[in-house]
Amino acid sequence: MTKSKILNKKQIQQKLTRMAWQIYEANYQESEITIAGIKGNGFVIAERLAKIISDISEIEIHLTEIKINKKSPLDSPIKLSPENVNYTDQVVILVDDVLNSGKTMIYGVKHFLDIPVKKIYTTALVDRKHHRFPIRTDYSGLILSTSIKDHVAVELGDNEGAYLE
């Protein structure tokens, strides 16, 4: 299987910086927002976005990790960490690394629909546009048209990059 790098470490950082500015511009009047990252790379990206927004603004950032079974979201309950946080009237930014069909993201959004939040935005580093669910990214680093057979993998850390396999 061939692997093509579509984003390198520097490009990922540039995309995250742009996305953070867009989030700030849309929410500059808020005193606080919640950035909720889906467990794994989604949470790592959420942490990075939170740091950038904290560096460029006075907005207080609350960071939450969404623990969800990505393959079968109905097989186990969705959990948030930290637990027992009041999201009422909060702006929530839901973050994942890749938006493919929208299944993981829509189940992440579903959890917040039981709470009277102010707004929910969706964010992904790579949006593949193969949506099977009515979910779209409000902020994306890269929109990539791929075939359904292709796979996009994001590696964060030592060999950082986004790859088309």
WOPE-V487671 format. One line per field, one symbol per residue. ss: DSSP state (~ for helix, > for strand, _ for the rest). psi: psi as a letter, one per 40 degrees, with the letter a starting at -180 (. if undefined). A space follows every 10 residues. Layout:
BEGIN
ss: ???
psi: ???
END
This chain:
BEGIN
ss: ___>>>>>~~ ~~~~~~~~~~ ~~~~~~~___ _>>>>>>>__ ~~~~~~~~~~ ~~~~~~___> >>>>>>>___ ________>> >_________ >>>>>>>>>_ __~~~~~~~~ ~~______>> >>>>>>>___ ________>> >>>_______ _>>>>_____ >>>>_
psi: hihhhdhadd dddddddddd dddddefdei diihhhhhhb dddddddddd dddddeiehh hhhihhhihd dgeediihii hiifihehfi hhhhhidhhc dedddddddd deeehgidih iihidhheff heighihdhi dhhhhiiddi hhhhhibdfh ihih.
END
